[in-house]
Amino acid sequence: MPQSFSLEGKNAIVTGGSRNLGKELVLALAEAGANVAILDLPAQEEAALNVVNEIEKGDVRGIFLPLDIRQVDSIRTQVAALATEFGRLDVLINNAGKMDGTGSTFLEYEADTFDDMQDIGLRGTFFVSQSVARQMVEKGNGGAIIHISSRLSMQVKHGSSAYSTIKAGITHMGRAMALELGQYGIRVNSIAPGPISRTGAMDAEFPLGTGLRYEDIPSTAVYLASEASRMITGQVIMIDGGLGLRGPI
């Protein structure tokens, strides 16, 4: 690995890092040399600790702290605890979110469903980022913040009005943060994945001939977290295997 891509000695946080894409992000950061803290729901403790045990087989530290990112006071407490434990915070990946499993149309959406998705995906991301950025500013060491958005933040399909709106908010939040935090050496970017093809049934839809897997995304996050991307901020990188070229599915 080129030295500029190395995260050796860096301290990273991944929200929702116990499973699926979050787990792959944690493993990739650790492989690049970072110590990684997983912030996830208390119910995910066993899964998170399994990931921690896996990365600690290498020469890095892993930490799990339980957190419901709908609770702002808890966010501030746990981020402060991590800053004390690690000494400084260098990387944040906002991965936690809630999928839109309802399939509801715009005319059908219930307020409770919308509010829960927004509280986790948009509000939670905002205040986790704020808490981590405050620590970065206080230490004066700069840093990298990466939002996991979605290609639906820029494209739409039927039955995704709430999810698309929230992901678009996350993407635009990244731009606003990048503008305000640049003076402190903090870069903010977003990754917009397409749909994950878990079974291979969707593979034929992708122009590249193979579907998107969780493991296709973390290398971009490592790049954005590293000095290799030191002049990249306020950007959105779509990872969809060319699927967006054919329009939403």
C-alpha positions as CSV (number, residue, x, y, z in Angstrom):
1,M,0.0,0.0,0.0
2,P,1.4,3.5,-0.9
3,Q,2.3,5.4,2.2
4,S,-0.2,8.1,1.4
5,F,-3.0,5.6,1.8
6,S,-1.9,4.4,5.2
7,L,-4.0,5.1,8.3
8,E,-1.3,3.9,10.6
9,G,-1.6,5.6,14.0
10,K,-5.0,7.1,13.1
11,N,-8.1,6.8,15.3
12,A,-11.4,6.2,13.6
13,I,-15.0,5.9,14.4
14,V,-17.6,3.9,12.5
15,T,-21.3,4.2,13.4
16,G,-23.3,1.1,12.8
17,G,-20.1,-0.8,12.4
18,S,-21.1,-4.2,13.7
19,R,-22.6,-5.7,10.5
20,N,-23.0,-5.5,6.7
21,L,-21.3,-2.5,5.2
22,G,-20.3,-1.1,8.6
23,K,-18.4,-4.2,9.4
24,E,-16.5,-4.1,6.1
25,L,-15.7,-0.4,6.7
26,V,-14.2,-1.3,10.1
27,L,-12.1,-4.1,8.7
28,A,-10.8,-2.0,5.9
29,L,-9.8,0.9,8.2
30,A,-8.1,-1.5,10.6
31,E,-6.2,-3.2,7.7
32,A,-5.0,0.2,6.7
33,G,-3.6,0.7,10.2
34,A,-6.2,2.6,12.1
35,N,-7.5,2.0,15.6
36,V,-11.3,1.7,15.2
37,A,-14.2,2.4,17.6
38,I,-17.6,1.0,16.7
39,L,-20.6,3.0,17.9
40,D,-23.7,0.9,17.5
41,L,-27.0,0.0,19.3
42,P,-26.7,-1.9,22.6
43,A,-28.5,-4.8,21.0
44,Q,-25.5,-5.2,18.6
45,E,-22.9,-5.6,21.3
46,E,-22.2,-9.3,20.6
47,A,-21.8,-8.7,16.8
48,A,-19.7,-5.6,17.5
49,L,-17.4,-7.3,19.9
50,N,-16.8,-10.1,17.3
51,V,-15.6,-7.4,14.9
52,V,-13.4,-5.9,17.6
53,N,-11.9,-9.3,18.3
54,E,-11.2,-9.8,14.6
55,I,-9.4,-6.5,14.1
56,E,-7.4,-6.9,17.2
57,K,-5.7,-9.9,15.7
58,G,-3.7,-7.3,13.9
59,D,-1.6,-4.5,15.5
60,V,-4.5,-2.1,16.1
61,R,-7.0,-1.4,18.8
62,G,-10.8,-2.0,18.6
63,I,-13.4,-0.5,20.9
64,F,-17.2,-0.9,21.1
65,L,-19.3,1.7,22.7
66,P,-23.1,1.3,22.8
67,L,-25.0,4.3,21.3
68,D,-28.4,5.1,20.0
69,I,-27.7,8.1,17.8
70,R,-31.2,9.4,18.3
71,Q,-30.0,10.5,21.7
72,V,-27.9,13.6,21.4
73,D,-26.7,13.7,25.0
74,S,-25.4,10.1,24.7
75,I,-23.6,11.0,21.5
76,R,-21.7,13.8,23.2
77,T,-20.9,11.5,26.2
78,Q,-19.6,8.6,24.1
79,V,-17.6,10.8,21.7
80,A,-16.0,12.6,24.6
81,A,-15.1,9.2,26.1
82,L,-13.5,8.1,22.9
83,A,-11.5,11.3,22.6
84,T,-10.2,10.7,26.1
85,E,-9.5,7.0,25.4
86,F,-7.7,7.5,22.0
87,G,-6.2,10.9,22.8
88,R,-7.5,12.3,19.5
89,L,-10.0,11.5,16.8
90,D,-8.9,11.5,13.1
91,V,-11.6,9.8,11.1
92,L,-15.4,9.5,11.3
93,I,-17.5,7.3,9.0
94,N,-21.3,8.0,9.4
95,N,-22.6,4.7,8.3
96,A,-25.6,4.2,10.7
97,G,-29.0,4.6,9.1
98,K,-32.3,3.0,8.5
99,M,-33.5,1.5,5.3
100,D,-36.9,2.3,3.9
101,G,-38.6,-1.1,4.2
102,T,-42.2,0.1,3.7
103,G,-42.3,0.7,0.0
104,S,-44.8,3.5,0.7
105,T,-45.5,6.1,-1.9
106,F,-45.3,9.8,-1.1
107,L,-49.1,9.9,-0.6
108,E,-49.0,7.0,1.9
109,Y,-46.1,7.9,4.2
110,E,-46.9,8.0,7.9
111,A,-45.2,10.6,10.1
112,D,-43.8,8.1,12.6
113,T,-42.0,6.1,9.8
114,F,-40.5,9.3,8.3
115,D,-39.5,10.7,11.7
116,D,-37.6,7.5,12.7
117,M,-35.7,7.4,9.5
118,Q,-34.8,11.1,9.8
119,D,-33.8,10.9,13.4
120,I,-31.3,8.2,12.7
121,G,-30.1,9.1,9.2
122,L,-30.1,12.8,9.2
123,R,-30.4,14.2,12.7
124,G,-28.1,11.5,14.2
125,T,-25.5,12.0,11.5
126,F,-25.6,15.7,12.1
127,F,-24.9,15.5,15.8
128,V,-22.4,12.7,15.7
129,S,-20.5,14.8,13.1
130,Q,-20.8,17.9,15.3
131,S,-19.5,16.1,18.4
132,V,-16.5,14.6,16.5
133,A,-15.7,17.8,14.7
134,R,-15.6,19.7,17.9
135,Q,-13.0,17.2,19.2
136,M,-11.0,17.6,16.0
137,V,-11.1,21.4,16.2
138,E,-10.1,21.3,19.9
139,K,-7.0,19.1,19.2
140,G,-6.1,21.1,16.1
141,N,-5.1,17.9,14.1
142,G,-7.6,18.2,11.3
143,G,-9.4,15.0,10.2
144,A,-11.7,13.3,7.7
145,I,-15.5,12.8,8.0
146,I,-17.2,10.5,5.5
147,H,-21.0,10.2,5.1
148,I,-22.5,7.0,3.7
149,S,-25.2,8.4,1.5
150,S,-26.9,6.7,-1.4
151,R,-27.2,7.0,-5.1
152,L,-30.9,7.8,-4.4
153,S,-29.7,11.1,-2.9
154,M,-29.2,12.1,-6.5
155,Q,-31.7,9.9,-8.3
156,V,-35.2,8.7,-7.4
157,K,-37.4,5.8,-7.8
158,H,-41.0,4.9,-6.9
159,G,-41.5,4.1,-3.2
160,S,-38.3,5.9,-2.0
161,S,-39.5,9.5,-1.5
162,A,-38.6,9.6,2.3
163,Y,-35.4,7.7,2.0
164,S,-34.2,9.7,-1.0
165,T,-35.0,13.0,0.8
166,I,-33.1,12.0,3.9
167,K,-30.1,10.8,1.9
168,A,-30.1,14.0,-0.1
169,G,-30.0,15.9,3.1
170,I,-27.0,13.9,4.2
171,T,-25.2,14.6,1.0
172,H,-25.9,18.3,1.2
173,M,-24.9,18.3,4.8
174,G,-21.5,17.0,3.8
175,R,-21.0,20.0,1.4
176,A,-22.1,22.5,4.1
177,M,-19.8,20.9,6.7
178,A,-16.9,20.9,4.2
179,L,-17.2,24.6,3.7
180,E,-17.4,25.4,7.4
181,L,-14.8,23.0,8.6
182,G,-12.2,23.4,5.9
183,Q,-10.5,26.2,7.9
184,Y,-9.7,23.6,10.6
185,G,-8.2,21.1,8.2
186,I,-11.2,18.9,8.4
187,R,-12.3,17.3,5.1
188,V,-15.9,16.1,4.6
189,N,-17.0,13.8,1.7
190,S,-19.8,11.4,0.9
191,I,-20.0,8.0,-0.6
192,A,-23.2,7.2,-2.5
193,P,-23.5,3.4,-3.0
194,G,-26.0,1.8,-5.3
195,P,-28.1,-1.3,-4.2
196,I,-26.2,-4.2,-2.8
197,S,-26.7,-7.4,-4.9
198,R,-26.7,-10.0,-2.2
199,T,-27.9,-13.0,-4.2
200,G,-26.6,-12.1,-7.6
201,A,-30.1,-11.8,-9.0
202,M,-29.5,-8.2,-9.9
203,D,-26.1,-8.7,-11.5
204,A,-27.4,-8.5,-15.1
205,E,-28.7,-5.0,-14.4
206,F,-25.2,-3.6,-13.9
207,P,-23.4,-2.3,-17.0
208,L,-20.2,-3.8,-15.5
209,G,-21.8,-7.2,-15.5
210,T,-21.6,-7.9,-11.8
211,G,-23.6,-6.6,-8.9
212,L,-22.4,-4.3,-6.1
213,R,-21.1,-6.1,-3.0
214,Y,-20.4,-4.6,0.5
215,E,-16.7,-5.2,0.0
216,D,-16.6,-2.9,-3.1
217,I,-17.1,0.2,-1.0
218,P,-14.6,0.3,1.8
219,S,-11.5,1.0,-0.3
220,T,-13.0,4.3,-1.3
221,A,-13.6,5.2,2.3
222,V,-10.0,4.4,3.1
223,Y,-8.9,6.7,0.3
224,L,-11.1,9.5,1.6
225,A,-9.8,9.0,5.1
226,S,-6.1,9.1,4.0
227,E,-3.7,11.7,3.0
228,A,-4.0,10.4,-0.6
229,S,-7.2,12.6,-0.8
230,R,-5.9,15.5,1.1
231,M,-7.3,18.1,-1.4
232,I,-10.7,16.4,-1.8
233,T,-13.5,17.8,0.2
234,G,-17.2,18.5,-0.3
235,Q,-17.5,15.8,-2.9
236,V,-19.8,12.8,-3.5
237,I,-18.5,9.6,-5.0
238,M,-21.1,7.3,-6.5
239,I,-20.3,3.6,-6.4
240,D,-22.9,1.8,-8.4
241,G,-21.2,-0.2,-11.1
242,G,-22.6,2.1,-13.7
243,L,-26.2,1.3,-12.7
244,G,-27.1,4.9,-12.6
245,L,-26.3,5.2,-16.3
246,R,-29.5,3.2,-17.0
247,G,-31.7,5.1,-14.6
248,P,-33.2,4.1,-11.3
249,I,-34.4,0.5,-10.8
